[in-house]
């Protein structure tokens, strides 16, 4: 009788053990699914970006990120204004600023330098002497970015470490760099633009460097966001993606 009862309990024990193993396997699978759902980027990311930077570089980067992350929805504002990240509920603001960068309560991640060129159409410079120096710029019509009320100056750096600050009175003032480029191509004036915007124009000869031995000081492309702590996977991975793509881009 003991052997019989023992045999019964042994068989029941084996069956119980098999069910326990199956339950553990299911529980582990459930844990892994929850972990994946938490770590896999998803949800809404709200960000802002300047129009020219979006058109020439960042737009393609965001599209490639979205191809790789089907669960992410992006709400993108193309704007030149300085958005209030916290008050307006943005997750990320992509900006281009010139050093020194202002102190804020936001976390900043540098993405890339933004080299600048001072360019004009060949027709605008046709009557200028070939060896143009910074002091000659004041006599040329110009185009500038920003509100009309501010001072308009080019901060230039020479190959030998020299520097020059040139005040000018622009014929066209706008917060749209794409319009600035179009105006320069039409011969309206000398303009400072990011190299990324005029690289093809310089190669084609439709725009030329006004002062080959001088360059405007470089800006810094960077992302600002409220905090590293509790950063949603979609926000964190998008910032990482932008940093990775910018690391491969010629500034």
C-alpha positions as CSV (number, residue, x, y, z in Angstrom):
1,X,0.0,0.0,0.0
2,X,2.8,2.4,0.8
3,X,4.5,1.6,-2.4
4,X,1.2,2.2,-4.3
5,X,0.5,5.5,-2.6
6,X,4.1,6.5,-3.1
7,X,3.8,5.6,-6.8
8,X,0.6,7.7,-7.0
9,X,2.3,10.7,-5.3
10,X,5.4,10.3,-7.5
11,X,3.3,10.5,-10.7
12,X,1.3,13.4,-9.3
13,X,4.5,15.1,-8.3
14,X,5.9,14.7,-11.8
15,X,2.8,16.2,-13.4
16,X,2.8,19.0,-10.9
17,X,6.5,19.7,-11.7
18,X,5.8,19.8,-15.4
19,X,3.0,22.3,-14.8
20,X,5.3,24.4,-12.7
21,X,8.0,24.4,-15.3
22,X,5.4,25.4,-18.0
23,X,4.2,28.2,-15.7
24,X,7.7,29.5,-15.1
25,X,8.4,29.5,-18.9
26,X,5.2,31.5,-19.4
27,X,6.0,33.9,-16.6
28,X,9.5,34.5,-18.0
29,X,8.0,35.1,-21.4
30,X,5.6,37.6,-19.9
31,X,8.4,39.4,-18.1
32,X,10.4,39.6,-21.3
33,X,7.4,41.0,-23.2
34,X,6.9,43.6,-20.5
35,X,10.6,44.5,-20.5
36,X,10.5,44.8,-24.3
37,X,7.5,47.0,-24.3
38,X,9.1,49.3,-21.8
39,X,12.4,49.5,-23.6
40,X,11.2,49.5,-27.2
41,X,10.7,53.1,-28.3
42,X,7.0,54.1,-28.7
43,X,4.6,56.9,-28.0
44,X,4.7,60.6,-29.0
45,X,7.8,62.7,-29.3
46,X,7.3,66.5,-29.7
47,X,10.2,68.5,-31.0
48,X,11.1,71.7,-32.7
49,X,13.8,72.5,-35.3
50,X,14.8,75.5,-37.4
51,X,13.4,75.2,-41.0
52,X,16.7,75.4,-42.8
53,X,18.3,72.8,-40.6
54,X,15.2,70.6,-41.0
55,X,15.3,70.9,-44.8
56,X,18.9,70.3,-45.4
57,X,19.8,67.8,-42.6
58,X,17.5,66.9,-39.8
59,X,14.4,66.1,-41.8
60,X,16.0,63.0,-43.4
61,X,17.5,61.9,-40.1
62,X,14.0,62.0,-38.4
63,X,12.5,60.1,-41.3
64,X,15.1,57.3,-41.0
65,X,14.5,57.1,-37.3
66,X,10.8,56.7,-37.8
67,X,11.4,53.9,-40.4
68,X,13.3,52.0,-37.7
69,X,10.8,52.7,-34.9
70,X,7.3,52.0,-36.1
71,X,5.7,52.7,-32.7
72,X,7.0,56.3,-32.5
73,X,4.8,59.2,-33.5
74,X,6.6,62.5,-34.1
75,X,5.0,65.9,-33.7
76,X,7.4,68.3,-35.3
77,X,7.3,72.1,-35.3
78,X,9.5,73.8,-38.0
79,X,10.2,77.2,-36.5
80,X,13.0,79.7,-36.1
81,X,11.6,81.0,-32.8
82,X,13.2,80.1,-29.4
83,X,10.5,77.7,-28.1
84,X,9.9,77.4,-24.3
85,X,10.5,73.7,-24.0
86,X,9.0,73.3,-20.5
87,X,6.1,75.7,-20.8
88,X,5.1,74.5,-24.3
89,X,5.5,70.8,-23.6
90,X,8.3,70.0,-26.0
91,X,10.4,66.8,-25.5
92,X,13.3,68.1,-27.6
93,X,14.3,71.4,-29.2
94,X,17.0,71.4,-31.8
95,X,18.9,74.6,-32.0
96,X,21.9,76.3,-33.6
97,X,23.6,78.9,-31.4
98,X,26.9,80.7,-31.4
99,X,29.2,80.5,-28.3
100,X,29.1,81.3,-25.6
101,X,25.9,79.3,-25.2
102,X,23.4,80.7,-22.7
103,X,22.8,78.9,-19.4
104,X,19.4,77.3,-19.0
105,X,17.6,74.8,-16.8
106,X,17.6,72.3,-19.7
107,X,20.0,69.5,-20.4
108,X,22.0,70.2,-23.6
109,X,23.6,67.7,-25.9
110,X,26.0,69.0,-28.6
111,X,25.3,67.3,-31.9
112,X,27.8,69.0,-34.4
113,X,29.6,72.2,-35.3
114,X,27.9,74.4,-37.8
115,X,30.5,75.9,-40.0
116,X,29.5,79.1,-41.8
117,X,30.4,80.9,-45.0
118,X,30.2,84.5,-46.2
119,X,28.9,84.2,-49.7
120,X,27.5,86.2,-52.6
121,X,26.6,85.8,-56.3
122,X,29.5,86.3,-58.7
123,X,27.5,89.1,-60.4
124,X,27.3,91.1,-57.1
125,X,31.1,90.9,-56.8
126,X,31.8,91.6,-60.5
127,X,32.9,95.2,-59.9
128,X,34.8,94.5,-56.7
129,X,38.5,94.2,-56.5
130,X,39.8,90.6,-56.2
131,X,41.6,91.0,-52.9
132,X,38.5,92.0,-50.9
133,X,39.3,92.7,-47.2
134,X,36.9,92.8,-44.2
135,X,36.7,96.6,-44.3
136,X,35.3,96.5,-47.9
137,X,32.2,94.6,-46.7
138,X,30.5,97.7,-45.4
139,X,30.2,99.1,-48.9
140,X,28.4,96.0,-50.2
141,X,24.6,95.3,-49.9
142,X,23.9,92.6,-47.4
143,X,21.3,90.1,-46.1
144,X,20.9,89.1,-42.5
145,X,19.0,86.8,-40.2
146,X,16.8,87.9,-37.3
147,X,14.6,90.8,-36.3
148,X,15.2,94.2,-38.0
149,X,15.7,95.9,-34.6
150,X,18.9,94.1,-33.6
151,X,22.4,95.1,-34.5
152,X,23.7,93.4,-37.7
153,X,27.3,92.2,-37.5
154,X,29.5,89.6,-39.0
155,X,32.1,88.1,-36.6
156,X,34.9,86.9,-38.8
157,X,38.0,84.8,-38.1
158,X,41.1,84.8,-40.3
159,X,43.5,82.0,-41.1
160,X,46.2,83.6,-39.0
161,X,44.1,83.9,-35.9
162,X,43.0,87.4,-36.6
163,X,39.4,88.5,-36.0
164,X,37.2,91.2,-37.3
165,X,33.7,92.4,-36.5
166,X,31.9,94.1,-39.4
167,X,28.7,96.1,-38.9
168,X,26.4,96.2,-41.9
169,X,22.9,97.5,-42.8
170,X,21.1,94.7,-44.6
171,X,18.7,95.2,-47.5
172,X,16.9,92.1,-46.5
173,X,16.2,90.9,-42.9
174,X,14.3,87.7,-42.4
175,X,14.1,84.7,-40.0
176,X,14.0,82.3,-43.0
177,X,17.4,81.1,-44.1
178,X,16.0,79.5,-47.2
179,X,14.8,82.9,-48.3
180,X,18.2,84.3,-47.5
181,X,19.9,81.8,-49.8
182,X,17.4,82.5,-52.6
183,X,18.1,86.3,-52.3
184,X,21.8,85.7,-52.4
185,X,21.5,83.6,-55.5
186,X,19.6,86.5,-57.1
187,X,22.4,88.9,-56.3
188,X,20.6,90.9,-53.6
189,X,23.5,90.9,-51.2
190,X,26.3,89.3,-49.2
191,X,25.0,86.7,-46.7
192,X,26.3,84.5,-43.9
193,X,24.9,81.0,-44.2
194,X,25.7,77.5,-42.9
195,X,28.1,75.6,-45.2
196,X,25.5,72.8,-45.4
197,X,23.2,75.2,-47.3
198,X,25.6,76.5,-49.8
199,X,28.0,73.6,-50.4
200,X,26.4,72.7,-53.7
201,X,26.1,76.4,-54.8
202,X,29.8,76.9,-54.2
203,X,30.7,73.8,-56.1
204,X,28.4,75.0,-59.0
205,X,29.8,78.5,-58.9
206,X,26.4,80.1,-58.4
207,X,27.7,81.5,-55.1
208,X,31.3,82.3,-54.2
209,X,33.2,83.0,-51.0
210,X,33.5,86.8,-50.5
211,X,36.6,86.6,-48.3
212,X,38.3,83.2,-48.9
213,X,40.9,83.8,-46.1
214,X,38.1,84.6,-43.6
215,X,35.2,82.6,-42.1
216,X,32.4,83.6,-39.8
217,X,32.7,81.9,-36.5
218,X,31.1,78.4,-36.3
219,X,27.8,77.7,-34.5
220,X,26.9,74.7,-32.5
221,X,24.0,72.4,-33.4
222,X,22.6,71.0,-30.2
223,X,19.5,69.4,-28.7
224,X,18.0,70.6,-25.4
225,X,15.5,68.6,-23.3
226,X,14.1,68.8,-19.8
227,X,16.0,66.1,-18.0
228,X,18.0,62.9,-18.5
229,X,16.1,61.3,-15.6
230,X,13.0,59.4,-16.6
231,X,13.7,60.1,-20.3
232,X,11.2,58.1,-22.4
233,X,12.9,55.5,-24.6
234,X,11.6,57.2,-27.8
235,X,13.1,60.6,-26.7
236,X,16.4,59.1,-25.6
237,X,16.8,57.0,-28.8
238,X,15.9,59.9,-31.1
239,X,18.5,62.1,-29.5
240,X,21.1,59.2,-29.8
241,X,20.1,58.7,-33.4
242,X,20.6,62.4,-34.3
243,X,24.0,62.4,-32.5
244,X,25.0,59.3,-34.5
245,X,23.9,60.7,-37.8
246,X,25.5,64.1,-37.2
247,X,28.8,62.4,-36.3
248,X,28.9,61.2,-40.0
249,X,28.0,64.5,-41.6
250,X,30.6,66.9,-43.0
251,X,30.1,70.2,-41.0
